[in-house]
């Protein structure tokens, strides 16, 4: 997949499959991702990450869903847009 568009104005933080501006935003995205695994397909349709046919509790087992790893034991730091100042 190739994503494009205008660059973010602020520094961003990327961890696993999540992008945010702060450690807290990424931690919340991870929490939301894991919580969504417990939803029925019907409830997942309106959840943050949406629903994909054939993936989820109603499809049986994990049906290809990849659980997020635990958050690291350190504070995640955004990557600066200006690499020369890092």
N, C-alpha and C positions, 0 to 999 in steps of 0.2 A: 504494500500500500504506500502510496506517495501522497503526503499532505502538503498543501501549499497555502500561500496567502501572505498578508502583511505580517511582518515580524511583530512579536509582542513588544510593547513599549517598556514593560518592566522586566526585571530578572525573573527567570522561571526555575522551577525545581522539577526534575524528572526522577521518578523512582518506580521501578517495575513497569506497569502499564499506566501509571498515573502521572499527570502533569498538574502542577499548582504553583502558586506564588510563595507559599509558606509550608513549613513542616506540618502545621495543623491542617491545612487544606488537603495535603496528600494523605495524612492519617485519617481524615474524615472520608475521603474517597475510598480508601482501603476498607474502612469500617462499613461503608455503604455497600461496597462490592460483596463483602462476606455476608452481610445481613440479607442481601437479595437472594443468596443461594437458598435461603429457607422459605422463600415465597413460592406460592403456587404460580403456575404460568399466568393465570388470570391477573393476579396481583402484580406480577413482574412486568406486565405490559405498561403499567403506569409508574414504574420505579425509575430511579435515576439512570440506570444503565440499559433500560429497555428489556425486550424479550426477543429471543431468537428461536424460531421453531425447531424443535428437536433437542434443545438444550435446556436443562432445568429439571427440577424435582419430578414434574409430571411425565418426563421422558424416561425416567428410570435411572437409577444410580446417579452418577455425576454427568453422564451423557456428554462428555467432552469439556465440561466446565473446568477451568483451571483456577484453583484457589490461590489467593494472594499469599505470598510468604509473610511471616511476621515482620513487623516494622523493626528496623535495626535499633540497637540500644543507644544510639547517638542521635543528636539533633541534626536533621537534614538541612543542608545549606543550599540556597538557590545558586545557580550558576550565573555569573555576571555576563551581561551581553557584551561587555568590553573585556575580552580575554586578556588584554595587555595589563589590566589592573589587578588580575587575580594573583 
